Amino acid sequence: MKRARLEAYELIHTRTGEKWAVGVLPWRSVIGGAWMKVFQSETTRLIKEHPELHGQSCRVLVYLEGIAGWNNELPSPKEVGEQLKMNRVAVYRAYAELVKAGFIFKERGGYFLNPMVGWKGTDSGHRAACERLLGVPEGVKRLELGEG
Protein backbone atom coordinates (compact mmCIF):
# COMPACT_ATOMS: atom_id res chain seq x y z
CA MET A 1 0.00 0.00 0.00
CA LYS A 2 1.38 3.39 -0.98
CA ARG A 3 1.51 5.93 1.85
CA ALA A 4 0.25 9.47 1.29
CA ARG A 5 2.78 12.22 1.87
CA LEU A 6 1.96 15.28 3.94
CA GLU A 7 2.49 18.44 1.87
CA ALA A 8 3.36 21.77 3.51
CA TYR A 9 1.66 24.99 2.41
CA GLU A 10 1.23 28.50 3.68
CA LEU A 11 -2.10 30.28 3.36
CA ILE A 12 -2.03 34.04 2.99
CA HIS A 13 -5.06 36.28 3.30
CA THR A 14 -4.44 38.74 0.46
CA ARG A 15 -6.39 41.56 2.09
CA THR A 16 -4.89 41.44 5.60
CA GLY A 17 -1.58 39.68 4.95
CA GLU A 18 -2.34 37.22 7.79
CA LYS A 19 -0.55 33.88 7.33
CA TRP A 20 -1.32 30.33 8.40
CA ALA A 21 0.83 27.20 8.15
CA VAL A 22 -1.01 24.17 6.84
CA GLY A 23 -0.32 20.50 6.24
CA VAL A 24 -2.32 18.86 3.45
CA LEU A 25 -2.76 15.12 3.27
CA PRO A 26 -4.21 14.02 -0.09
CA TRP A 27 -6.16 10.77 -0.17
CA ARG A 28 -8.50 8.91 -2.50
CA SER A 29 -11.81 7.51 -1.44
CA VAL A 30 -14.76 5.82 -3.13
CA ILE A 31 -16.29 9.23 -3.82
CA GLY A 32 -13.19 10.65 -5.52
CA GLY A 33 -10.29 12.85 -4.47
CA ALA A 34 -10.43 14.78 -1.24
CA TRP A 35 -8.26 16.69 1.22
CA MET A 36 -7.64 16.79 4.92
CA LYS A 37 -6.01 20.01 6.08
CA VAL A 38 -4.61 20.72 9.52
CA PHE A 39 -3.87 24.29 10.53
CA GLN A 40 -1.64 24.08 13.59
CA SER A 41 -0.87 27.80 13.74
CA GLU A 42 -4.55 28.76 13.92
CA THR A 43 -5.25 26.26 16.71
CA THR A 44 -2.22 27.54 18.63
CA ARG A 45 -3.31 31.16 18.17
CA LEU A 46 -6.86 30.47 19.38
CA ILE A 47 -5.65 28.49 22.42
CA LYS A 48 -3.32 31.36 23.42
CA GLU A 49 -6.12 33.92 23.01
CA HIS A 50 -8.55 31.88 25.14
CA PRO A 51 -6.89 30.78 28.39
CA GLU A 52 -10.36 30.12 29.83
CA LEU A 53 -10.51 26.91 27.76
CA HIS A 54 -9.35 23.98 29.81
CA GLY A 55 -10.19 20.46 30.85
CA GLN A 56 -13.45 19.32 29.38
CA SER A 57 -13.57 21.95 26.63
CA CYS A 58 -10.12 20.92 25.38
CA ARG A 59 -11.08 17.24 25.60
CA VAL A 60 -14.18 17.88 23.51
CA LEU A 61 -12.20 19.96 20.99
CA VAL A 62 -9.57 17.26 20.46
CA TYR A 63 -12.34 14.69 20.00
CA LEU A 64 -14.24 16.91 17.53
CA GLU A 65 -11.11 17.49 15.45
CA GLY A 66 -10.76 13.72 15.13
CA ILE A 67 -14.35 12.93 14.20
CA ALA A 68 -15.35 15.93 12.07
CA GLY A 69 -17.42 14.74 9.14
CA TRP A 70 -17.36 15.80 5.53
CA ASN A 71 -17.26 19.62 5.23
CA ASN A 72 -16.44 19.76 8.95
CA GLU A 73 -19.90 18.80 10.12
CA LEU A 74 -19.91 17.91 13.83
CA PRO A 75 -22.25 15.71 15.86
CA SER A 76 -24.60 17.23 18.38
CA PRO A 77 -23.46 17.84 21.97
CA LYS A 78 -25.83 15.08 23.06
CA GLU A 79 -24.13 12.55 20.74
CA VAL A 80 -20.65 13.63 21.85
CA GLY A 81 -21.66 13.32 25.51
CA GLU A 82 -22.83 9.75 24.89
CA GLN A 83 -19.70 8.86 22.88
CA LEU A 84 -17.31 10.29 25.49
CA LYS A 85 -19.44 9.18 28.44
CA MET A 86 -19.45 12.78 29.70
CA ASN A 87 -22.17 14.69 31.50
CA ARG A 88 -24.45 16.27 28.86
CA VAL A 89 -24.44 19.66 30.61
CA ALA A 90 -20.63 19.70 30.60
CA VAL A 91 -20.57 18.93 26.86
CA TYR A 92 -23.12 21.68 26.08
CA ARG A 93 -20.99 24.08 28.14
CA ALA A 94 -17.87 22.97 26.22
CA TYR A 95 -19.64 23.54 22.88
CA ALA A 96 -20.70 27.03 24.01
CA GLU A 97 -17.13 27.88 25.06
CA LEU A 98 -15.74 26.52 21.77
CA VAL A 99 -18.25 28.58 19.76
CA LYS A 100 -17.37 31.71 21.75
CA ALA A 101 -13.63 31.09 21.21
CA GLY A 102 -14.10 30.51 17.46
CA PHE A 103 -13.10 26.84 17.29
CA ILE A 104 -16.54 25.77 16.12
CA PHE A 105 -19.54 27.50 14.53
CA LYS A 106 -23.25 26.94 14.95
CA GLU A 107 -25.04 27.28 11.65
CA ARG A 108 -28.13 25.88 9.94
CA GLY A 109 -29.14 24.00 13.07
CA GLY A 110 -25.82 22.18 13.31
CA TYR A 111 -22.24 22.62 14.42
CA PHE A 112 -19.14 22.90 12.22
CA LEU A 113 -15.42 22.91 12.96
CA ASN A 114 -13.76 26.22 12.06
CA PRO A 115 -12.29 25.63 8.57
CA MET A 116 -9.07 27.37 9.61
CA VAL A 117 -8.55 24.88 12.47
CA GLY A 118 -8.90 21.84 10.21
CA TRP A 119 -10.73 20.78 7.07
CA LYS A 120 -12.19 17.57 5.74
CA GLY A 121 -13.52 18.06 2.24
CA THR A 122 -12.61 19.46 -1.13
CA ASP A 123 -10.60 22.61 -1.86
CA SER A 124 -13.66 24.34 -3.31
CA GLY A 125 -15.67 23.38 -0.22
CA HIS A 126 -12.93 24.85 1.99
CA ARG A 127 -13.00 28.14 0.11
CA ALA A 128 -16.81 28.26 0.35
CA ALA A 129 -16.74 27.52 4.10
CA CYS A 130 -14.12 30.24 4.70
CA GLU A 131 -16.27 32.74 2.82
CA ARG A 132 -19.50 31.71 4.57
CA LEU A 133 -18.23 31.28 8.13
CA LEU A 134 -15.24 33.62 8.30
CA GLY A 135 -16.06 36.27 5.70
CA VAL A 136 -12.87 35.60 3.74
CA PRO A 137 -13.92 36.62 0.23
CA GLU A 138 -11.66 34.79 -2.21
CA GLY A 139 -8.78 36.27 -0.22
CA VAL A 140 -7.02 33.06 0.64
CA LYS A 141 -4.53 31.47 -1.70
CA ARG A 142 -2.13 28.57 -1.35
CA LEU A 143 1.60 28.88 -1.77
CA GLU A 144 3.73 25.75 -1.79
CA LEU A 145 6.62 26.10 0.64
CA GLY A 146 8.78 23.53 -1.10
CA GLU A 147 9.55 19.87 -1.21
CA GLY A 148 11.13 17.82 1.50
Secondary structure, DSSP 8 states (H G I E B T S, - for coil): ------EEEEEEETTT--EEEEEEEEEEETTEEEEEEE-HHHHHHHHHH-TT--HHHHHHHHHHHHH--GGGEE--HHHHHHHHT--HHHHHHHHHHHHHHTSEEEETTEEEE-TTTEEEE-HHHHHHHIIIII---S-EEEEE----
